[in-house]
Structures are given as C-alpha cells and as structure tokens.
Amino acid sequence: MIESPTKADGKSLWRIARDSQKLDLNTPYAYLLWCRDFAETSVVAKVDGEAVGFVMAYRRPQAPEVALVWQVAVDASQRGQGLAGALLDELYTRLVSQGVRYLETTITPDNKASIRLFASFGERWGATVEQTTLFARADFPDTGEQHEQEDLYRIGPLTLRQKPE
C-alpha cells in the first residue's frame, strides 16, 4: 500500500534512511516534521502496516510547477522489487494532477542506483532527463568529511497520461 506519510511514520522513515547507508541522514526530528508538513508531496509504502520505503518531496516555493525529490529510500527487505519506481510513479500521478510539470532531484555522481532509478522513471513516462551540477564540492562547509558534488536531474515536462506497461 502506498499512501501519504503521517507523523507516526517519522521514526520508520528515519530508520530506513539510516539503514540505507547512502543517504545524508537528517535528525529524527526532521523526518517527523517532514511527515507533518510535506505529507501531500511525499509517499510511503507499507507492508503489514509497517513503512518499508518512502519518497520525500516538496514543491519549490519560487517554482510551484517543480517538485524536488529530497530522498528516496527502500528497506533492505524490499530492494530489487521495483518499489522505488512504484513510489515515484504514485508521487508523479498525484503531483501532476496538482500542476507539477517537472521533478527535480540531486544525486552524487557515485550513486549509480539513484541515477538508474530516475533515468528509468523518465523513460517510463516519456520525459526528458537533463543533468547539470547544482552544488560543487566547494559549496559544502568543511565538516571534516568531503561531500561529493550534487548533480541536479530535471525530468519533464510531465503530463497526465496512461502509464505505459
């Protein structure tokens, strides 16, 4: 079942993000706030009532036709089954019906799985995928760990249509 997250999902989303060992982990507080404030632009997958994957996104205030996908994560028990793609498809359908025409996300160059996920999404929906550098390494503060550059992937324009098989 894929639905909008609730405050009660915040703990599970934090755990899934932590266990991914790939995402920049935010505080548990941030996931709780996200589930409260951005539930309409995010989705969570549940199996037997337990969260097993999520997509967190928001509409850009200066460009409401754009939704930025902040994080995508799937529990290890569900990986390799197409859940991340199904979550993006559900989010796409919801947001396009509300006027969103572009999905954006940032991905580090070494995250090949995320690059494949968003390239596949663009192909599935017949949308163009453009890539540019959004944040260079030098844009990040010195925290003792060097942060990789974040490339911006812009997918669109998106329209409501029947999903291809």
N, C-alpha and C positions, 0 to 999 in steps of 0.2 A: 504494500500500500504506500502510495506517495501522497503526501499532504503538506500543508504549511506547518512549520515548527511552532511549538508553544514553549513557554518558559520552562516547562517540565523537561523539555528535550535538551536544554542547555548543557547539563552535565555530560550527557551521552555524546553530544557533538564535540565537546572539548576532548573527551576521551578518544574518540575516533580520530580527531586531528592530531592529538599527541601520539597515538599509536601508529599513525601513517609514517612517521619519522622523515617526512618530506616537506610538510607544510611549515611555515612560520607559525609557531604556536602562540596564540593570544592567551590572555588570562581567562580563567573560568568566568569571571565577571563579564568579559567582553562577549562570550558566547551566550550568556544569559540575556544581556541587553540586545544582542542581535536577534535572538528568538522573539523578544518582545517587540522591538522597534522595526525590524525588517522582515517580519513573517510573511508579508504579502509578496515579497520579492525573493523568497527563499523556499526551498523544499527539503523535506526529509523523507527517507524511505524507512519503513518499519516492517519487521518480521516478528510476528507474535507479540506486537506491542512495543518492541524494543528497536530503537534507532540503529540502523546499520549503514546509513550513508546520508550525505547531505550536499546541497549546493547552497551557498550563501551569496546573495547578490543584492545590489541596490541600484536604484535609478539615479543617474548623475543629476544633481540639482541644476547645473547650468545647461544640461542637455537631456531633458526628460525622455527623449526618444532613444536614449542609450542606457542599457543596464550593464553594470560592471559586475562580473562574477568574481567574488572575492576569494572564495575557497570551494573546492570540490574534494570530498573525501569519502572513501568507502571502507567499511570494516574489512579486515583481512579475511573473515569468513565468507564474504560476498564478492571478493575480487575475481575478475575474469569471467563474470556472468553478464556483462553489459549494463550493470546497474548505473554507473556514472553517466553513460549515454542516455539511459531512460530518464534519469533525473534531469539532465539538460533538456531533453525533449519536452518533459512536462513543464519545466520552467519556461521554455520557449513559447509553448502554446498559451500559457497564462499571460505572459508579458506582452506578446504580440497583440493579443486581443485588447490590451490596455494602451496600445500606441507605441510600444517599443519597436524600433526598426533595426537596432544594432545591439549585438552582445559584444562586450569587451572583456578581456581578462589579461592578466600579466603572468608570464611564465619565465622561469630562468632557463637559459639555453640547455642546461643538462637534464631538464625534466622531460624526457622523451615521451613518457606515458601521457602527460598532460598535453603535449604538442599533438600527439596522435588523437587524443580524445577530441580536441577542438577542431582539428582538421577533418576528422570523421563527421563531426556534427555539421560543419559547413557543407561537406559533400552530400550528406543525407538530406539536407534541406535546400540544396541548390544555391547556396550563398557564397559569396566571395570571402576569402580569409586573407587579410592583409596583416603583415608583421612589420613593426618598427621598434626601435629601442625607446622605452619610456624613461627608465631610470638606469643610469650608468652606475658602475661600482662606486665611483667618486661621489655620487649623490647621497649615499648612505653614511650615517655617522660611524665613527670609529668606535666599535663596541668590543674590540679585541678579536672579533671574527669578521673576516671579509665577506660581505654579502655579494652574491652574484648580481650581475645586471638583470633587470626585469624587462623583458620584451613585451610590448603591447600587441595583442592579437585582437583585431577588429573584424567581426563577422557580420555580414549583411549586404544589402538590405534584406530584412526579413519580412515575410508576408504570411498571412494566414492561408494555408492550403493543406491539402491532404498529405499526411506523412507518407513518403514512399516506402514500399515494402522492402 
